[in-house]
Amino acid sequence: MIPSQKTGLAGIDIRMVRRISRIAIARGHAMPEAMTAPTGDGFDQKARDAVYRAMFTRRDVRSHFTSEAIDDEVLARLLLAAHHAPSVGFMQPWNFIVIRDVARREKVRDLFLAAREQELPEMEAERQALYRKLKLEGISESALNICITCDRERSKGSPLGRWHNPEMDLYSTVCAVQNFWLAARAEGVGVGWVSIIEAHALKALLSIPGHVTPVAYLCVGRVSQFAPRPDLETHGWGQRLPLPELIMSETYRGQGEAPLKSTVARLKSVEAEPHGQRVAPAVPQREPPKEASALSFNSLNLEDASASR
Ligand SMILES: Cc1cc2nc3c(=O)[nH]c(=O)nc-3n(C[C@H](O)[C@H](O)[C@H](O)COP(=O)(O)O)c2cc1C
């Protein structure tokens, strides 16, 4: 496939993608001109809060899918967001396989069940019982599945940025996944990433050629709720690591950056609100009031913010 003629969207040519964009824009659904206009300014406070809100309330969804269908218009916007991800050498290595067929999804679920059994013995003995109880996919309950792939040969012959680091195409594809995931959150669509699947078996099931890597298998659908915390945290599997401990200065394990770390620690303490409510750190205004520190904190409550929209 020649990248200049075809987009990363499987089987869809560039004219169709442009048409989808035009329809979405005409209907006021995606990227009006003002949003795409180049400007050096940051977003206004409301827009910035919305961006952070998508990030802090995004969830990996497995349990709360409803049977409601997803409009193609919504799905088109999510794909368009994914397609605007950064990519090494602008190679856009992705394709998006939309999987709606129930029988095919059942087969994917069988692959998951088999892979889970294989993974289980690798767990520490005391974690195996908990692992069995965890719900780790919503393949059949979600409205549809999407497999996001990486065509490792799309920029064959002109490997800008990939000569020393060939894996950058995979990283680029992960950026597309994250764009999709965040846009989905903003649209009220849940996404769950299922990686407990043997890749070769998945490739065979979806007729994915050898030079293409399935990067993400996603369960996508409307949800009854977005849980306030990661499922794995709620079920005692893991906790968010303290961010200050992950920050290094100048070199790996380099000490320093104490003011930054303490600022980050204060943000973390704001995040830990009672009743599972998450609080977004306020983004400083261009000219913060004198008494405010470099990073000020307001008490924007995300649930309240959604109610007042
Ligand atoms: C690369 C990747 C693979 C993942 N694979 C699975 C999976 O197979 N099953 C699952 O339930 N969750 C999977 N997840 C979701 C993580 O468990 C989840 O992101 C993490 O627990 C934090 O929760 P949150 O996404 O709700 O914040 C995966 C996430 C990533 C980024």
The ligand as a Gaussian input file, in Angstrom:
#p B3LYP/6-31G(d) Opt

LIG

0 1
 C       -1.011000      -1.927000      26.558000
 C       -2.171000      -2.191000      27.472000
 C       -2.706000      -3.470000      27.555000
 C       -3.790000      -3.736000      28.410000
 N       -4.319000      -4.993000      28.453000
 C       -5.408000      -5.232000      29.224000
 C       -6.049000      -6.506000      29.228000
 O       -5.676000      -7.443000      28.534000
 N       -7.121000      -6.679000      30.028000
 C       -7.595000      -5.659000      30.809000
 O       -8.581000      -5.870000      31.524000
 N       -7.014000      -4.449000      30.818000
 C       -5.950000      -4.211000      30.042000
 N       -5.378000      -2.963000      30.020000
 C       -5.940000      -1.893000      30.861000
 C       -5.151000      -1.680000      32.142000
 O       -5.389000      -2.717000      33.028000
 C       -5.593000      -0.328000      32.735000
 O       -5.230000       0.680000      31.841000
 C       -4.957000      -0.053000      34.090000
 O       -5.393000      -0.988000      35.025000
 C       -5.315000       1.346000      34.589000
 O       -6.703000       1.525000      34.570000
 P       -7.410000       2.683000      33.756000
 O       -7.053000       2.505000      32.320000
 O       -8.877000       2.509000      34.008000
 O       -6.875000       3.974000      34.286000
 C       -4.314000      -2.687000      29.191000
 C       -3.788000      -1.403000      29.086000
 C       -2.733000      -1.144000      28.236000
 C       -2.193000       0.265000      28.129000

